[in-house]
Amino acid sequence: MDCKHFDEYISLYLDGVIDKENKKEFEEHLNQCPQCKKKLEETQEVISLIKSLDEESLPQGFRDNLIKKLESSRKIQTRNLLRWVAAVAGVIVIFLSAKALKDIKYTEGINDGVMQAEEVAENMASISDDSVNEFAPPKEDRATAEVTSTDQDQEDTRQSIMKIQSDLVEVYVQDICITPQTLKLMANNNGLELISSDENSIVIEIRDEEQRIILYKELSKMGEIRDIGENMGSNEVKIIIKCESE
Amino acid sequence: MIGEGDMNIESQLVEKSMDGDLDAFEELVLLFDKKVYNYCLRMTNNRNDAEDLAQEVFLKVYKNLKNFRKDSKFSTWIYRIAYNTCVDNYRKKRFKLLPLNKIIDEEQQEIDIPSPGPLPEEQVISNEKYSLIKECIAQLKPRYKSAIILRDIHNYSYREIAEILDVPIGTVKSDINRGRALLRKALKSRLMEYGERRVK
C-alpha cells in the first residue's frame, strides 16, 4: 500500500470497518512511513476533539416557542383546509349556477324554438292560404257561388280580401320589427317599385292587378290590412305601418 | 442509544401523531429536539441559526407526517429533514460564508474563550481547539460535515448515515474520510496561526 491508498483507508481503519486484507496492508505501511503515522494520529485527534464537543442545552424558550408555532401551524392548516373546502364549495356553486343559467338559456332556447316554429307554422299557414288562393280558386268560386245572390257590399268585401284596392293602406302590426325597411324589402323581393318612404310608411308603384294581389298577400303576413284610400285603382299606393296598440 | 422500550414509545407516539394528535407529537418533539438542535448547531456553528433551523425542522416534520413511511426509522427521517433544512439554509447563506482558512475574528474569540482570570496554557490551547474545530466543521461542505457530525457526535453507523443522507454507503465512506482529512489540515494551519499570534 502506498501513501495515497493509505490516506483513503484512514477513516475506515479508525472506525474499524476496514476489511481484513486492507487492514494488514494498511498496518504494514503504517509501520514503515512516519509521515503517514503522523497523519493517522492527527486524524485520531480530530475525531476525539469532535467526540468531546459537549452537547449544548436548548436555548431558553425553545420548546414553548416550538409548541406555539406547532399550534398556530395546526390552526393555519385547519384554516387552509376550511379555505380549501370553501373554495371547492365556491367552485361547486359557480358550476351549479352556470349550469342553472345554461338550463335557463336552454329553456329560453326552446321557447325561441317554439316561437320560431310558431312563426314558421304561421308562414306555412299563410303559404297554404296563398296556395289555396292561388291554386284553389274553386274554393273561392264556391264561395263566390254561395254569395252570388248577396249584395254588392259583400261582393266588395270579398274582392277586398283578394287585393289592395285603394291608394292608401294601413297595416296594423303586432310585431314592432316591421318597419318601412321591412316593407321596402318586401317590395324589392316582389318586384314592386319603391317611390318614397318615411319613418312609418312607404309609397310604391302598382302597375297591374297581379301586383295588387301580391301586395295584399305580403301585407297580410305582416298584420291586419285596412284598405282605406279613396282613390281606387291608383298606380301609387301608400302603406302606413300602424301598431295595434295605437 | 435508543432502547427497545423507547422504540415502542417512539412508534406509538408516531402513530398517534400521524392520526393528528398534537400532544403526542409534542412528546415526540421532546425525544428529539435536543439532538436536532445540536445537529443544526454543529452544521452552522451559530446558536441563533441553529434554533431557527431546529424549529423549522420540527414544523416540517409535523406538516409532512403523512409522508412518513414506516419502513424507515423515525429518527432517520427526522435527521434527513434536518439535513435538507440545513442544506437549504446553506444555499441561501452561501455568499455570506467565509473561507475555511479565514482568520478568527475578534468577536468569536471573545465569545468562546473565557477571559476572566488567567488560565493554564494547556487549558487555553484546549479551549481554542474546541472553538476552532467547531468553526472548521461548520465551514465544510454540507455533505461532509453532516456525515462527520452523524458519525462522530451522533454515533450513527455508515449504513444509517447512507440512509439519512440518501447516498450510497461508498459515498459516506469517502465523505467521512475526505471531511476528516480537511479538518485535520485546517485545524493544523489554524493552530499554527493561533500560535504565531500568541507569540506576537
HADDOCK unambig.tbl for C-alpha pairs under 7 A between the chains (distance, minus, plus):
assign (segid A and resid 8 and name CA) (segid B and resid 177 and name CA) 6.78 0.50 0.50
assign (segid A and resid 10 and name CA) (segid B and resid 177 and name CA) 6.89 0.50 0.50
assign (segid A and resid 11 and name CA) (segid B and resid 176 and name CA) 6.99 0.50 0.50
assign (segid A and resid 11 and name CA) (segid B and resid 177 and name CA) 5.10 0.50 0.50
assign (segid A and resid 42 and name CA) (segid B and resid 184 and name CA) 6.40 0.50 0.50
assign (segid A and resid 43 and name CA) (segid B and resid 180 and name CA) 6.62 0.50 0.50
assign (segid A and resid 43 and name CA) (segid B and resid 181 and name CA) 6.95 0.50 0.50
assign (segid A and resid 43 and name CA) (segid B and resid 184 and name CA) 5.85 0.50 0.50
assign (segid A and resid 46 and name CA) (segid B and resid 184 and name CA) 6.18 0.50 0.50
assign (segid A and resid 47 and name CA) (segid B and resid 152 and name CA) 6.74 0.50 0.50
assign (segid A and resid 49 and name CA) (segid B and resid 130 and name CA) 6.81 0.50 0.50
assign (segid A and resid 50 and name CA) (segid B and resid 152 and name CA) 6.47 0.50 0.50
assign (segid A and resid 50 and name CA) (segid B and resid 153 and name CA) 6.78 0.50 0.50
assign (segid A and resid 51 and name CA) (segid B and resid 152 and name CA) 5.53 0.50 0.50
assign (segid A and resid 51 and name CA) (segid B and resid 153 and name CA) 5.46 0.50 0.50
assign (segid A and resid 55 and name CA) (segid B and resid 38 and name CA) 6.49 0.50 0.50
assign (segid A and resid 56 and name CA) (segid B and resid 38 and name CA) 6.46 0.50 0.50
assign (segid A and resid 57 and name CA) (segid B and resid 34 and name CA) 6.82 0.50 0.50
assign (segid A and resid 58 and name CA) (segid B and resid 34 and name CA) 6.08 0.50 0.50
assign (segid A and resid 66 and name CA) (segid B and resid 55 and name CA) 5.94 0.50 0.50
assign (segid A and resid 70 and name CA) (segid B and resid 59 and name CA) 6.36 0.50 0.50
